[in-house]
């Protein structure tokens, strides 16, 4: 039977007519005018820009929430440039990214070409790592979710993925509401949600300025609030804020101009106020807000005394694409168990991350799970921690068993992560030595191919070792599943202890400083490895020079 739009709707997916699909667009003839193509209104199209504009209109016809949202200005591009753009984005790799892909692409372009726009007024697009951490700790299941500074909709996308992964349908289980002052970002949000099969109510423009408007009338009604609001916004009209309500702890400091000079605690108050009696909130905030003084401190004291502050996480530099500033993740929970009602979990994760490149850090999937498991243990959810340990063992064992060679078939105790790490280190060292010996022994022409073969095998073991180290990192701290304070990492503090610290919510003030650990890098071994890499590059350079010389001779030069 032919696939129809209704089949896609049943799966909460967006149906694309043939004329709006990449395969159709990238295979059009160069001369559009000669093809006799008609748009949805029956008019002849004479340029590729008109064809793409028509594709956008056809997509809008499939989704009520996209009407008037998609751009239709592609005639601004030349046909040659637009054809090249279509070829670039017609890439299967984009299908594998997952999460807030539209937001990620948009932020990438902002970072490359318009950094001043990307960070204007304290606005930063939320990194995937931070979004995932917030969603994993909040654990949305069903009910109303509000993001009052929704940007490109990353919180909605990740929440939808979380709910769907739990075996439920996100559109049936959740109701998504968003406010976004910048209308263009709101359009990105609607596009993003449509791409991921989600529906929601997103308001934009002046009526969606959260400082002055509760656009959806959700005060006290939300099961979940998630946000990455703009940091340190100034010149917010105090009287308008006060008139708009949602300030259960009062206004922050107001200057002579009757303005709030720093709006961080306006946001914090709003997030708390939106929650219903069992609601949870998770949001990104400037690091300075955890111990700011004046009226901020008074608000923070009242907030802590409610017993609803759940978890505080410090995040290091370079998690944002456009700025290197650190931040904090705040979590409220109005349904905390009595056992932890008067306690707050502090996690200092500033030194725990994976380096992506010189200017960007993130948490790997395993690191996200490790940090999340600390929260599970704090909440008494030992079974989730135990399941994670088993997931580590299953993954490592499966990697060893599925290896095409014997490199990963190491005879170790699979219940001991320390043994696995040790065995993999030994195997890695032996393989590197074998690689050097064999590369040195073969002829010049074969060196590159032999090195490549060994590099692939070495990479497999390195990846496995990285996972094994994360498993060992977690198990050595919490063993079989009992929460314990870890120096330099986490601390469970009572409200009385927080009062002693002057109502500070800075994790570093509680967790202390971890002892300096040996990084485990063998200096001599690493220098030998660098030398081998240099020799390999020199060989490749010589081969290229020989090829260039030969080509020039054949050209008579």
C-alpha positions as CSV (number, residue, x, y, z in Angstrom):
1,X,0.0,0.0,0.0
2,X,1.3,3.5,-0.7
3,X,2.6,5.5,2.2
4,X,0.4,8.5,3.0
5,X,0.5,11.6,5.2
6,X,-1.8,9.9,7.7
7,X,0.8,7.1,8.3
8,X,3.3,9.7,9.3
9,X,0.8,11.5,11.6
10,X,0.1,8.2,13.4
11,X,3.8,8.0,14.3
12,X,4.0,11.7,15.3
13,X,6.3,12.3,12.3
14,X,6.3,15.1,9.7
15,X,5.3,14.0,6.2
16,X,7.2,15.5,3.3
17,X,5.6,15.5,-0.2
18,X,7.9,14.4,-3.0
19,X,8.5,18.0,-4.1
20,X,9.8,18.9,-0.6
21,X,12.3,16.0,-0.3
22,X,16.1,16.4,-0.8
23,X,16.3,13.6,-3.3
24,X,13.9,15.5,-5.6
25,X,15.5,18.9,-5.1
26,X,19.1,17.9,-5.6
27,X,18.3,16.0,-8.8
28,X,16.5,18.8,-10.6
29,X,17.9,20.0,-13.9
30,X,20.2,23.0,-13.9
31,X,17.8,25.0,-16.0
32,X,14.7,25.2,-13.9
33,X,12.8,27.3,-16.3
34,X,13.1,24.6,-19.0
35,X,11.6,22.0,-16.7
36,X,8.1,23.5,-16.8
37,X,7.6,23.0,-13.0
38,X,4.4,24.3,-11.4
39,X,4.1,25.5,-7.8
40,X,1.2,24.6,-5.4
41,X,-0.8,27.5,-6.9
42,X,-0.3,26.4,-10.5
43,X,2.3,29.0,-11.4
44,X,5.4,28.2,-13.4
45,X,8.6,28.3,-11.5
46,X,11.7,29.7,-13.1
47,X,14.4,29.4,-10.5
48,X,15.6,26.9,-7.9
49,X,14.8,29.5,-5.2
50,X,11.2,29.4,-6.2
51,X,11.2,25.6,-6.1
52,X,12.6,25.6,-2.5
53,X,10.1,28.3,-1.5
54,X,7.3,26.0,-2.8
55,X,8.8,23.1,-0.9
56,X,8.5,25.2,2.3
57,X,4.9,26.0,1.5
58,X,4.1,22.3,0.9
59,X,5.7,21.4,4.3
60,X,3.6,24.1,6.1
61,X,0.5,22.5,4.5
62,X,1.3,19.3,6.5
63,X,1.6,20.9,9.9
64,X,-0.7,23.5,11.5
65,X,1.9,24.7,13.9
66,X,4.3,25.5,11.0
67,X,1.9,27.7,9.1
68,X,3.7,31.0,8.4
69,X,6.9,29.8,10.2
70,X,9.2,28.4,7.5
71,X,11.4,30.9,5.5
72,X,10.4,31.5,1.9
73,X,13.1,33.9,0.8
74,X,15.3,31.4,-1.1
75,X,15.2,33.4,-4.3
76,X,17.7,35.6,-2.5
77,X,20.3,32.9,-3.4
78,X,21.7,32.2,-6.9
79,X,20.7,28.8,-8.3
80,X,24.3,27.6,-8.2
81,X,24.8,28.5,-4.5
82,X,21.4,27.1,-3.5
83,X,22.1,23.9,-5.4
84,X,25.4,23.5,-3.5
85,X,23.7,24.2,-0.1
86,X,21.2,21.5,-0.9
87,X,24.0,19.0,-1.6
88,X,25.8,19.9,1.6
89,X,22.7,19.4,3.8
90,X,21.6,16.3,2.0
91,X,23.9,14.3,4.2
92,X,23.0,11.1,6.0
93,X,25.4,12.1,8.9
94,X,22.9,14.7,10.0
95,X,20.3,11.9,10.6
96,X,22.6,10.4,13.2
97,X,23.2,13.5,15.3
98,X,19.9,13.4,17.3
99,X,18.7,15.9,19.9
100,X,18.5,19.6,19.1
101,X,20.1,19.4,15.6
102,X,18.5,22.6,14.3
103,X,19.7,24.5,17.4
104,X,23.2,23.0,17.1
105,X,23.5,23.9,13.4
106,X,22.2,27.4,14.1
107,X,24.6,27.9,17.0
108,X,27.5,26.7,14.8
109,X,26.8,29.4,12.2
110,X,26.4,32.0,14.9
111,X,29.7,31.0,16.4
112,X,31.5,31.2,13.1
113,X,30.0,34.3,11.6
114,X,28.1,36.3,14.2
115,X,29.4,35.8,17.7
116,X,28.2,39.2,18.8
117,X,24.6,38.1,18.0
118,X,25.0,34.7,19.7
119,X,25.9,36.2,23.1
120,X,23.9,39.4,22.9
121,X,22.1,40.3,26.2
122,X,23.5,37.2,27.9
123,X,21.8,34.8,25.5
124,X,23.6,31.5,24.9
125,X,22.2,28.4,23.2
126,X,22.2,25.5,25.5
127,X,24.8,22.8,24.9
128,X,23.5,19.3,24.4
129,X,25.4,18.0,27.5
130,X,23.7,20.5,29.8
131,X,20.2,19.8,28.3
132,X,20.7,16.1,28.7
133,X,21.8,16.5,32.3
134,X,18.8,18.6,33.2
135,X,16.4,16.2,31.6
136,X,18.0,13.1,33.1
137,X,17.8,14.6,36.6
138,X,14.3,16.1,36.2
139,X,13.0,12.8,34.6
140,X,9.9,14.1,32.8
141,X,7.2,11.4,32.5
142,X,3.8,13.1,32.0
143,X,2.2,16.4,32.5
144,X,2.9,20.1,31.7
145,X,6.4,21.2,30.8
146,X,7.3,24.9,30.5
147,X,10.4,26.5,29.1
148,X,9.9,30.3,29.5
149,X,13.1,31.0,27.6
150,X,12.9,28.3,25.0
151,X,15.2,29.4,22.3
152,X,15.4,26.7,19.6
153,X,13.5,24.2,21.7
154,X,16.4,22.0,22.9
155,X,14.7,21.2,26.3
156,X,11.5,20.0,24.5
157,X,13.4,17.8,22.1
158,X,15.5,16.1,24.8
159,X,12.4,15.7,27.0
160,X,10.5,14.1,24.1
161,X,13.4,11.7,23.5
162,X,13.5,10.8,27.2
163,X,9.7,10.1,27.4
164,X,9.7,8.1,24.1
165,X,12.7,6.1,25.3
166,X,10.7,5.1,28.4
167,X,8.1,3.5,26.1
168,X,5.6,6.3,26.1
169,X,4.4,8.7,23.4
170,X,5.7,12.2,24.2
171,X,2.9,14.0,22.5
172,X,0.3,12.0,24.5
173,X,2.1,12.1,27.8
174,X,3.4,15.7,27.8
175,X,2.1,19.2,27.0
176,X,4.8,21.5,25.9
177,X,4.6,25.3,26.5
178,X,7.3,27.8,25.5
179,X,8.0,31.5,25.6
180,X,10.7,33.2,23.5
181,X,11.0,36.9,23.1
182,X,13.0,36.7,19.9
183,X,10.5,35.7,17.2
184,X,13.2,34.2,14.9
185,X,14.3,31.8,17.7
186,X,10.6,30.9,18.3
187,X,10.3,29.9,14.6
188,X,13.4,27.7,15.0
189,X,11.8,26.1,18.0
190,X,8.6,25.3,16.0
191,X,10.6,23.9,13.1
192,X,12.7,21.9,15.5
193,X,9.7,20.4,17.3
194,X,8.0,19.5,14.0
195,X,11.2,17.7,12.8
196,X,11.1,15.6,15.9
197,X,7.4,14.9,15.7
198,X,6.4,17.1,18.7
199,X,3.6,19.6,19.1
200,X,3.5,22.5,21.5
201,X,2.3,26.0,22.1
202,X,5.1,28.6,21.6
203,X,4.5,32.3,22.1
204,X,6.9,34.9,20.9
205,X,7.4,38.7,20.8
206,X,6.6,41.2,23.5
207,X,3.8,39.1,25.0
208,X,6.4,36.3,25.5
209,X,8.8,38.5,27.5
210,X,8.9,36.4,30.6
211,X,10.0,39.3,32.8
212,X,6.6,40.9,32.4
213,X,4.2,38.2,31.1
214,X,3.0,34.8,32.1
215,X,1.9,34.2,28.5
216,X,0.3,30.8,29.2
217,X,-1.2,31.6,32.6
218,X,0.8,28.7,34.1
219,X,1.8,30.1,37.5
220,X,1.7,27.3,40.0
221,X,0.5,24.8,37.4
222,X,3.7,23.2,35.9
223,X,4.9,19.7,36.5
224,X,8.2,20.6,35.0
225,X,10.1,23.8,34.3
226,X,13.4,23.7,32.3
227,X,15.3,26.6,30.9
228,X,18.5,28.2,30.0
229,X,17.6,31.9,30.5
230,X,19.9,34.8,29.5
231,X,22.4,35.6,32.2
232,X,22.9,38.8,34.1
233,X,20.3,40.9,32.2
234,X,20.0,44.5,33.5
235,X,17.6,47.4,33.1
236,X,14.5,45.2,33.8
237,X,11.6,47.4,34.9
238,X,10.9,46.6,38.5
239,X,7.3,47.9,38.7
240,X,6.3,45.9,35.7
241,X,7.9,42.8,37.2
242,X,6.1,43.3,40.5
243,X,2.8,43.8,38.7
244,X,3.3,40.6,36.8
245,X,3.6,38.5,40.0
246,X,5.5,35.2,40.3
247,X,7.8,36.6,42.9
248,X,7.2,34.4,46.0
249,X,10.4,35.7,47.7
250,X,10.1,39.3,46.7
251,X,12.0,41.5,44.2
252,X,15.8,41.5,43.9
253,X,17.7,44.8,44.4
254,X,16.2,47.8,42.6
255,X,18.4,50.8,41.6
256,X,17.5,54.5,41.5
257,X,16.0,54.2,38.0
258,X,13.6,51.6,39.4
259,X,15.2,48.9,37.5
260,X,16.5,45.4,38.5
261,X,20.2,45.6,37.8
262,X,20.7,41.9,37.5
263,X,17.7,39.6,36.6
264,X,19.2,36.3,37.6
265,X,17.0,36.0,40.7
266,X,13.9,37.1,38.8
267,X,14.4,34.0,36.7
268,X,15.1,31.8,39.7
269,X,11.9,33.1,41.4
270,X,9.8,32.6,38.3
271,X,11.0,29.0,37.8
272,X,10.0,28.2,41.4
273,X,6.7,30.0,41.2
274,X,5.6,28.1,38.1
275,X,5.8,24.7,39.8
276,X,2.8,22.9,41.2
277,X,2.8,21.2,44.5
278,X,4.9,18.2,43.1
279,X,6.8,20.1,40.4
280,X,10.4,19.8,39.5
281,X,12.6,22.5,37.9
282,X,16.0,22.4,36.3
283,X,17.8,25.3,34.7
284,X,21.2,26.8,33.7
285,X,22.4,29.9,35.7
286,X,25.4,32.1,35.9
287,X,27.9,30.8,38.4
288,X,27.9,34.1,40.3
289,X,24.2,33.6,41.3
290,X,25.1,30.8,43.8
291,X,26.6,33.2,46.3
292,X,25.6,36.8,45.2
293,X,24.9,39.2,48.0
294,X,22.3,41.8,48.9
295,X,18.7,41.0,48.3
296,X,19.8,38.0,46.2
297,X,21.1,36.4,49.4
298,X,17.8,37.1,51.1
299,X,15.8,35.4,48.3
300,X,18.3,32.5,48.4
301,X,17.8,32.0,52.1
302,X,14.0,31.9,51.8
303,X,14.4,29.5,48.9
304,X,16.6,27.1,50.8
305,X,14.3,27.2,53.8
306,X,11.5,25.8,51.7
307,X,13.4,22.5,51.5
308,X,12.7,22.4,47.7
309,X,16.3,23.0,46.5
310,X,17.3,19.5,45.4
311,X,20.7,19.5,43.5
312,X,23.3,22.0,42.6
313,X,26.0,21.2,40.0
314,X,29.0,23.4,39.1
315,X,30.0,23.2,35.4
316,X,33.4,24.2,34.1
317,X,34.5,26.4,31.3
318,X,34.1,25.9,27.5
319,X,30.7,24.1,27.6
320,X,29.1,26.8,25.5
321,X,30.0,27.3,21.8
322,X,30.1,31.0,21.9
323,X,31.5,31.8,25.4
324,X,34.0,30.1,27.7
325,X,32.2,31.1,30.9
326,X,31.4,28.6,33.7
327,X,27.9,28.0,34.9
328,X,25.7,26.2,37.4
329,X,22.8,23.8,37.1
330,X,20.0,24.3,39.6
331,X,17.3,21.8,40.5
332,X,14.2,22.3,42.5
333,X,11.9,19.4,43.6
334,X,8.7,20.1,45.6
335,X,8.1,16.3,46.1
336,X,11.4,15.4,47.8
337,X,11.2,12.4,50.2
338,X,11.3,13.1,53.9
339,X,14.7,11.5,54.1
340,X,16.3,14.3,52.1
341,X,13.8,17.1,52.7
342,X,16.3,19.2,54.7
343,X,19.3,18.4,52.5
344,X,20.8,19.6,49.3
345,X,23.1,17.5,47.1
346,X,26.2,19.5,45.8
347,X,28.2,18.2,42.9
348,X,31.4,20.0,41.7
349,X,31.9,18.8,38.1
350,X,34.2,21.5,37.0
351,X,37.1,19.1,36.5
352,X,35.0,16.2,35.0
353,X,34.5,16.4,31.3
354,X,35.7,15.3,27.9
355,X,37.7,17.7,25.7
356,X,36.2,18.1,22.2
357,X,38.7,20.6,21.0
358,X,40.7,23.6,22.3
359,X,37.6,25.7,22.9
360,X,34.9,23.2,23.7
361,X,34.3,20.6,26.4
362,X,31.3,18.3,27.0
363,X,30.2,15.3,29.1
364,X,30.3,12.0,27.2
365,X,27.3,9.7,27.4
366,X,29.0,7.7,30.1
367,X,30.0,10.8,32.1
368,X,26.4,12.0,32.0
369,X,25.3,8.6,33.4
370,X,28.0,8.7,36.1
371,X,26.9,12.2,37.3
372,X,23.3,11.1,37.1
373,X,24.0,8.0,39.2
374,X,25.2,10.2,42.1
375,X,21.7,11.8,42.1
376,X,20.1,8.3,42.0
377,X,22.1,7.2,45.1
378,X,21.2,10.5,46.9
379,X,17.5,9.8,46.2
380,X,17.9,6.1,47.3
381,X,17.4,4.7,43.8
382,X,20.0,2.1,44.2
383,X,18.5,-0.2,41.5
384,X,19.3,2.4,38.8
385,X,22.9,2.6,39.9
386,X,23.2,-1.2,39.9
387,X,21.7,-1.3,36.4
388,X,24.3,1.2,35.2
389,X,27.2,-1.0,36.5
390,X,25.7,-4.0,34.7
391,X,25.4,-1.8,31.6
392,X,29.1,-1.1,31.8
393,X,29.9,-4.8,32.2
394,X,27.7,-5.8,29.3
395,X,29.1,-3.2,27.0
396,X,32.8,-4.0,27.8
397,X,32.2,-7.7,27.5
398,X,30.3,-7.3,24.2
399,X,33.1,-5.1,22.8
400,X,35.6,-7.8,23.6
401,X,33.6,-10.6,22.2
402,X,32.7,-8.7,18.9
403,X,36.3,-7.8,18.1
404,X,37.5,-9.0,14.7
405,X,40.9,-9.8,16.2
406,X,42.1,-11.1,19.5
407,X,43.2,-7.7,20.8
408,X,40.1,-7.3,23.0
409,X,39.7,-10.9,24.0
410,X,41.4,-10.3,27.4
411,X,41.2,-12.8,30.2
412,X,40.0,-10.7,33.1
413,X,37.5,-10.7,35.9
414,X,34.6,-8.9,34.2
415,X,33.2,-7.9,37.6
416,X,36.4,-6.0,38.4
417,X,36.6,-2.7,36.6
418,X,40.1,-2.2,38.0
419,X,41.2,-5.5,36.4
420,X,39.7,-4.5,33.1
421,X,41.5,-1.2,33.1
422,X,44.8,-2.8,34.0
423,X,44.5,-5.5,31.3
424,X,43.5,-3.1,28.6
425,X,46.5,-0.8,29.5
426,X,48.8,-3.8,29.2
427,X,47.3,-4.9,25.9
428,X,47.5,-1.3,24.5
429,X,51.2,-1.1,25.5
430,X,52.0,-4.4,23.9
431,X,50.1,-3.5,20.7
432,X,52.0,-0.2,20.4
433,X,55.3,-2.0,20.7
434,X,54.3,-4.6,18.2
435,X,53.2,-1.8,15.8
436,X,56.6,0.0,16.1
437,X,58.5,-3.2,15.5
438,X,56.5,-4.3,12.4
439,X,56.5,-0.8,10.9
440,X,60.2,-0.6,11.3
441,X,60.6,-4.0,9.7
442,X,58.6,-3.5,6.5
443,X,59.6,-1.7,3.3
444,X,59.0,2.0,2.8
445,X,56.0,1.6,0.6
446,X,54.2,-0.7,3.1
447,X,54.8,1.4,6.3
448,X,51.7,3.5,5.9
449,X,49.3,0.7,5.4
450,X,50.8,-1.4,8.2
451,X,50.6,1.6,10.6
452,X,47.0,2.2,9.6
453,X,46.1,-1.4,10.4
454,X,47.6,-1.1,13.8
455,X,46.1,2.3,14.4
456,X,42.6,0.9,13.9
457,X,43.2,-1.9,16.4
458,X,44.8,0.6,18.9
459,X,41.8,2.9,18.5
460,X,39.4,0.1,19.4
461,X,41.2,-0.6,22.6
462,X,41.6,3.1,23.5
463,X,37.8,3.5,23.1
464,X,37.2,0.5,25.3
465,X,39.7,1.7,27.9
466,X,38.0,5.1,28.1
467,X,34.7,3.4,29.0
468,X,36.4,1.1,31.5
469,X,38.0,4.1,33.2
470,X,34.6,5.7,33.6
471,X,33.2,2.6,35.1
472,X,36.1,2.4,37.5
473,X,35.8,6.1,38.3
474,X,32.2,5.4,39.5
475,X,32.7,2.1,41.2
476,X,35.7,3.1,43.3
477,X,33.7,6.0,44.7
478,X,30.3,4.3,45.5
479,X,31.1,0.6,45.4
480,X,27.9,-1.5,45.5
481,X,25.5,1.4,45.8
482,X,25.6,3.5,48.9
483,X,25.8,7.3,48.6
484,X,28.9,8.8,50.3
485,X,30.4,12.3,50.2
486,X,33.5,12.3,47.9
487,X,36.1,14.9,48.6
488,X,36.3,17.4,45.6
489,X,33.2,15.9,43.9
490,X,30.0,15.7,46.0
491,X,28.6,16.6,49.4
492,X,25.2,16.1,51.0
493,X,24.6,19.2,53.1
494,X,21.9,20.0,55.5
495,X,20.0,23.4,55.6
496,X,21.9,24.1,58.9
497,X,25.2,23.6,57.2
498,X,24.1,25.9,54.3
499,X,23.2,28.5,56.9
500,X,26.7,28.3,58.4
501,X,28.0,29.0,54.9
502,X,26.0,32.2,54.6
503,X,23.3,30.6,52.5
504,X,25.8,30.0,49.7
505,X,24.8,27.4,47.0
506,X,28.2,27.1,45.5
507,X,29.2,23.4,45.4
508,X,32.9,24.2,45.8
509,X,32.2,25.7,49.2
510,X,31.0,22.3,50.4
511,X,32.8,19.5,48.5
512,X,36.3,20.6,49.3
513,X,39.4,19.9,47.1
514,X,40.2,16.4,45.9
515,X,43.8,15.2,46.4
516,X,45.9,15.4,43.3
517,X,45.9,12.1,41.4
518,X,48.4,10.6,39.1
519,X,47.1,11.1,35.6
520,X,48.3,7.6,34.7
521,X,50.3,8.8,31.7
522,X,53.7,7.1,31.4
523,X,56.0,10.0,30.2
524,X,58.5,7.8,28.5
525,X,55.7,5.8,26.7
526,X,53.9,9.0,25.6
527,X,57.1,10.5,24.2
528,X,57.8,7.3,22.3
529,X,54.3,7.4,20.9
530,X,54.7,11.1,19.8
531,X,58.0,10.1,18.1
532,X,56.3,7.3,16.3
533,X,53.5,9.7,15.1
534,X,56.2,12.2,13.9
535,X,58.0,9.5,12.0
536,X,54.7,8.3,10.4
537,X,54.0,11.9,9.3
538,X,57.5,12.3,7.9
539,X,57.0,9.1,5.9
540,X,53.7,10.3,4.5
541,X,55.3,13.7,3.7
542,X,58.2,12.0,1.8
543,X,55.7,9.9,-0.1
544,X,53.8,13.0,-1.1
545,X,56.9,14.8,-2.2
546,X,57.9,11.8,-4.4
547,X,54.5,11.8,-6.0
548,X,54.6,15.5,-6.7
549,X,58.1,15.3,-8.1
550,X,57.0,12.4,-10.4
551,X,54.0,14.4,-11.6
552,X,56.1,17.4,-12.4
553,X,58.5,15.2,-14.4
554,X,55.6,13.8,-16.4
555,X,54.5,17.3,-17.1
556,X,57.9,18.2,-18.4
557,X,58.6,20.7,-15.6
